Amino acid sequence: MSLRGGSEQQAGCLLFRFTGQLDAYSDKNFLAFISEQRANSSLPIVIDLSSIDFIDSSGLGVLVQLAKQCQDAASQFLMVGNARVVQTVKLVRLEEFLHLQPDLETALAALTT
């Protein structure tokens, strides 16, 4: 299964939602898509991975890369995941760095204006 996703502007942020697998086969497209959407925007980003079926170390790596880019640009980065994604992120102790939120509503409410 491949990775599919989209973006929209919502609640003062760029919201990205994805389904499928975030892995070594899809990480480059994932990063390119988000980078392209962010190119002309300084809005915070929220990445919703609650419908992701699978994430591997390559997927985690690209999330770290995006979080670092946002940090360097002084832009807020928040992430939401399902139980599988949350377990993987916590296993490598990245929940704080990736600003992992329990659900989309909480993530949107956590955005600073």
N, C-alpha and C positions, 0 to 999 in steps of 0.2 A: 504494500500500500504506500502510496506517495503522500507527500505533505501538501495540504491545500490550506489557503488562508485568504484573508482580506483585511482591510483596514477601514476605519472611519474616524471622523473627528467627533468626540463625545465628551461632555463634561470638562472641556478645556484641555483635552489630551488627545493624542493619537492612540486609538485602541486597535490592537492587532489581535485577531482570533485565528487559531489554527486547528486543523484536524489531521489525523494521520500519524506519521512517524517522523520525529525530529532526530535524525541520525546522520551518519557519515555520507549517506546518499543525498540528503536534502539540506544539510547545513549551509552550503554555499548559496543555494537559492533563497533560503530563509534569510540569511544575512543581506544578500543583495536586495531582496524585496523591501526589507525594513529600512535599509540604508537609502534606497531610492525614495521611499515615502518621507523619510526624515530630512532629506537634502534641503528642502526649502521651508523647514519648520523648526522652531525652537520649543515647541510644545513638549510637555512631559510625555513619556510613552508608557503604556500599560500593555503587557503581553499576556493574553489569556490562552493558556495551554490546558484548560480544563477538559477539552475534547481530544487531547493527544492520546494515541494508543500506546506509544513507545517513545522513550528518549534514551539516548546512550551518551557516552562521554563526549562525542563530537557535538551533540546537541547542547550539552552543558557548557562545552567550550565556547560555542558561539553565543550563548546567553551571557557568559562572563565577559566576552569581548564587547557585546552591546552595552552591558552595564558599565563597563570601563569607559567606553566612548561617551556615554551619557554623563558619567562622573566628570570626565575631562572637560565636557562642554557645559558643566554646571546645570545639567538638565535632569529632571527626576525620572527614575526608572523603577517601575513596579511590575511584579509578575504574579500571576494566578495559575495554579495547577490543580489537577485532580490528585487522587490518593497516590497513584503510581508516580506521577511527576514529583509530588511533595516528598515521597519516600526517597527517591533518587537524589533530589537536591539536599535533603537532610543527611543522607548517607555520607555525602562529601562536605557537609557543614558549610553550604553556600547560602543558606536561607537568609542570613542577614545581608550578605553582599548583594544578593539578587532581589532584596526587598520583597520576599515572598509573602503574599497576602492570602488569607483563608478563602476569599471569594471575590468576585468582581465588584460587588457592591462596596465591600470594605476597601478595596483598592481605589475605587473612584472617590470614596470619601476621604481617603488618606492623602490625596493630591493637595499640595500646597499651592496657594494662589499667589 
